């Protein structure tokens, strides 16, 4: 029982920090916020986890959402359907070069 209370307390604190970061950065994602979300949700991360952040839909035939980051990079979510988790999540720089793949490296390698 004590472990459950501790776990719930830790999750509440993490979510509070994430919410504060959102307001500090005027809606832009920070690297730490993205990594926190990935650590909490892992492979179960969804489109809804980022829905409160402004994004640009850059997909054609697929859902590809681009989110601005505080450091000038962009987070990309890429998937076939919005009702299932994104197949690929990665960070690109201002020249659209991939800096880090957070999910779906195998999928990303299949894109021509």
RAQUIPE-V228507 format. One record per pair of residues at least 4 apart in sequence whose C-alpha atoms are under 7 Angstrom apart, sorted by sequence separation. I is the first residue (numbers start at 1). GAP is how many residues later the second one is. D is the distance in Angstrom with one decimal. If there is no record, write none. Layout:
# RAQUIPE-V228507
I;GAP;D + I;GAP;D
This chain:
# RAQUIPE-V228507
1;4;6.5 + 2;4;6.1 + 3;4;6.1 + 4;4;6.1 + 5;4;6.1 + 6;4;6.2 + 7;4;6.2 + 8;4;6.1 + 9;4;6.2 + 10;4;6.2 + 11;4;6.1 + 12;4;6.1 + 13;4;6.3 + 14;4;6.2 + 15;4;6.2 + 16;4;6.2 + 17;4;6.2 + 18;4;6.4 + 19;4;6.8 + 20;4;6.3 + 21;4;6.2 + 22;4;6.4 + 23;4;6.3 + 29;4;6.6 + 30;4;6.4 + 31;4;6.2 + 32;4;6.0 + 33;4;6.2 + 34;4;6.2 + 35;4;6.0 + 36;4;6.2 + 37;4;6.0 + 38;4;4.8 + 41;4;5.0 + 45;4;6.6 + 47;4;6.4 + 59;4;5.1 + 68;4;6.9 + 69;4;5.3 + 92;4;5.2 + 93;4;5.5 + 101;4;6.1 + 104;4;6.1 + 105;4;6.3 + 106;4;6.9 + 22;5;5.3 + 29;5;7.0 + 59;5;4.4 + 68;5;6.5 + 69;5;5.3 + 92;5;5.2 + 93;5;6.6 + 22;6;6.9 + 58;6;5.5 + 68;6;4.7 + 69;6;6.9 + 92;6;4.3 + 93;6;6.4 + 38;7;6.8 + 57;7;5.9 + 58;7;6.0 + 67;7;5.4 + 68;7;6.5 + 79;7;4.5 + 91;7;6.0 + 92;7;5.3 + 57;8;4.7 + 58;8;6.8 + 66;8;6.3 + 67;8;5.0 + 78;8;5.5 + 79;8;4.9 + 91;8;5.6 + 56;9;5.6 + 57;9;6.4 + 66;9;5.7 + 67;9;6.5 + 77;9;6.0 + 78;9;5.9 + 79;9;6.6 + 91;9;5.3 + 55;10;6.1 + 56;10;5.1 + 66;10;4.8 + 78;10;5.1 + 90;10;5.7 + 91;10;6.4 + 55;11;5.4 + 56;11;6.7 + 65;11;5.7 + 66;11;6.7 + 77;11;6.1 + 78;11;6.3 + 90;11;4.2 + 55;12;4.7 + 64;12;6.7 + 65;12;5.2 + 77;12;4.7 + 89;12;6.3 + 90;12;5.2 + 54;13;6.6 + 64;13;5.6 + 65;13;6.6 + 76;13;5.6 + 77;13;6.9 + 89;13;5.4 + 90;13;6.8 + 64;14;4.4 + 76;14;5.3 + 89;14;4.9 + 18;15;6.0 + 63;15;5.7 + 64;15;6.5 + 75;15;5.9 + 76;15;6.0 + 88;15;5.1 + 89;15;6.6 + 63;16;5.3 + 75;16;4.6 + 88;16;4.3 + 62;17;6.1 + 63;17;5.9 + 74;17;5.6 + 75;17;6.5 + 87;17;5.8 + 62;18;5.2 + 63;18;6.8 + 73;18;6.8 + 74;18;5.3 + 73;19;5.7 + 74;19;6.3 + 88;19;6.7 + 73;20;4.5 + 88;20;6.7 + 73;21;5.8 + 72;22;6.6 + 28;25;6.9 + 27;26;5.7 + 27;27;6.8 + 47;35;6.6 + 47;38;6.5 + 29;39;6.4 + 30;39;5.6 + 46;39;4.6 + 47;39;6.7 + 28;40;5.6 + 29;40;4.5 + 30;40;5.4 + 45;40;6.1 + 46;40;6.4 + 28;41;5.1 + 29;41;5.9 + 44;41;6.5 + 28;42;5.6 + 25;45;6.7
